[in-house]
């Protein structure tokens, strides 16, 4: 069973930079948000939507991290969670 779609969203500057670095197009991210194959709840306010897609003869898994509640990415002291401050270099 597929997860509910997300139709109304805002791409952050961080998301745009990471999409460019990974050579992802906004239409591909939009396709996952509108028709996710699976939803993973990682913590309150954050979910991962993911779908498989074919590019040529290669199958890929595209994961999109979504903050449902913009205030949920903060810890109790109002500072961002440490993992949210780190940029993955892989």
Secondary structure, DSSP 8 states (H G I E B T S, - for coil): -------S----HHHHHHHHHTT--HHHHHHHHHS-SEEEEEETTEEEEEEEEEETTEEEEEEEEEESSTTTTB-TTSSB-HHHH-----
